[in-house]
């Protein structure tokens, strides 16, 4: 069973947005056969790694496209979950917030990637938990990884830069039980003392303990 899938999209220009929507719908229809219920999309930036920001008009186009995609996926009994990286948190997080405020919460949900929110807001746990307070009820999927002093950890732990026990408590308070996706993401500075398999095994043991309150 594949409970969710992740797909990129280009939604800030109308013509490209319609093409992306049709491609995602085709993927989603096929994925239903293997139990997929959540479609996660991260709308592409103008350029990955670039400094150019979307205009207000492009953000509005993107939000309308997300709504349209969410409505059509809902007709298939699927949920659309919006995902972000760090670029969407630039300039007062205007792109991230408009994808929430400018869309219908009934059809556009949130895939909360806790560490990208943390990193994108300048390594700020305050910003992360503010977003949880604002949009916690829309979270249907949670992507998790940990870091130590801003560098991604080799093995997931409940508390370090991000207090995941606190995050779990906040989500429970909002009455949501999202699908939890454990991610392994080494980068420059990440310790390399374990094989990838052993690192994810240990991370999974800890994650099952930490996120147990979200089960059910």
N, C-alpha and C positions, 0 to 999 in steps of 0.2 A: 504494500500500500504506500502510495506517495501522497501524503496529506496536503502538501502545498508545493508550488513551484515558483521559481523566480525568473522573470523575464524583463529585459530592458525594453524601453519604448522611447519614441521621439514624439512628443506631444505638444511642443510649443509653437509649431507651425501647422496651420489647419490641414494642408494637403498631406503632409507627412503623418500627422496625427491620425487621420482616417486610415491610412495604410497600416499603421501600427495597431490600431484597434482591430482591424480585420485579421491581422496576423495573430494577435493574442487570442481572439475569439476562436480561431481555428485550432490553436494549441490547446486552449481550455476545453473545447469539446472533446478532443482526443484524450485529454488527461482525466476527464471524469471517469473513464473506464477503469482507471487504476486507483480510484478513490480520492482523487484530488478535490479539495473543497475550498482552498484559498489560492488565489492568484496574486502573487506579489510583483509589483512593478516599480522600478526606479527610473523615472523619466530622465533621459539623457541630458546632460548639460550642453551648452553650445559647443564646448570642447573639453574633453576629459583632461584634467590637469591645467586647464587654461584659466585666465583671469577674467574673461568676459562674462558679464552677468546678463540674464534675460531681462528684457524690458517689461514694464508693467503689462503692456498688451500681450506679450508672449506668455506671461504668467496667467493672465486671464484666459487665453486660448488653452493653455495646458490644463487649467482647472476645469474648464468646460469639457475637454476631452476625457479627463478622469471621470467626471460625472457620467458622461455618455457610456464609457466603458463599464463603469460600475453598474449602471442600470441594465446593460445587456448581459453582464455576467450574473446579476441577480436573477434575471429571467431564466438562467441555466441552473439556478440554485447554487451559485458559486459566490464567494466573497472576494472583492477586490481590496487589496491592502497596499497602501502607499508606503514606499521605502525611500530612505534618503542616505546620502553619504555626508561628507563635511561641507561640500560646496553650497548646499541648500541653506546652510546656517549663516552664510555671509550676509552682511548688510542688514543687521537686526533680524536675521532669519526670515526675511520677507518671503522667499520662495516656499520654505517649509510651512510657515503660518498660513500663506494663502492657499496652499493645497489642503489645509484643514478647514480654515474659515470659509473658503470659497467653494466648498463642495458639500454635498448632502451626506451627513453622517450615516444615513440609512444605507447608502450604497458605496461609499468610499470610507474604508476602514484604515487603520494604521498598523503597519509592521514596524514596531519600535525596535530599532537597532540601537541599543542603549549606548554602546561605545562610540558609534559614529556621532550621535548627538553630543555626547560628552566631549569628544575630540573637536568636533566642528564648532563648538561654542567656547573654544579656548581651554579645554580640559576643565570644564565646569560641572560639578555635580549639582550645583544650584540650578543651572539651566536645565539639566536633565530632569530633575524632579519637578521643576516648574512646568515643563512640557507634559509630564505625567499627570500633574494636577489639572492642566488645561484639557488634555485630550485622552486621559486614561481610559475612559469608557469606550473609546474607539479602537483600542488595541486588540487585535485578533491573533497576532503573531509577535513573538519576541525573539530577537537575535541577540545572543550573549557571547561575550568574551571579556576577559579581565585585563587590566594593565597595572604595572607598578611604575610610579613616577612617569606616567605617560607612555611607557613602552609596553606593547602587548606581551602578556605573560605566556610562559610555556604551558602552564596548566591552569585551568579555571579554579578560582577560589571565590568564596562568598564575599569576602571583604578585602578590598585594597583600594585602588582609585575609585571604584564604584562599589557602593554598599548594596549588593544584590538582595540581601535579606530585607533591607528597607524597601527596595523596589518591589519585591514580592508582596510585602505588606500593603503597599500603596495600591497595587493592582487588585488584591483581594478586597480592599476597601471600596474600590470602584466597581466591584462585582463582576470582574472579567477573569476568564481563565484561558489565556492565549496559548496557542501552540508554541512550544519552546524549541528553538533551534540553536544547538551548541555549535559554535564556530571555532576552528583552529586557524589562527592567522599569525604566523611568525613574521617578524620584520627585523630590520637592523637593530641590534641591541637585545633581542629576545634570547634568553638562555637556550642552549641546545644541549641538554644533558640526557634527553630521552629520545627514543624513536618516536616518530609521529603516532604510531599505533599505541604505544604505551602512554604518551601524553594525552591522547584523546580518551583512552580507557580511564585514566585517573580523573580527567575532567568530567567524564560522564558519571562517575560514582558521586562526585561532589555535586554535580548539577541535579542529580536525582534527589539528593537530600535537600538542597536549597529550594528547589522548585516544587517539592512535594505538595505544598499548600495549594498549588494551581491545578493539581490533578483532579480528575473527576468530571 
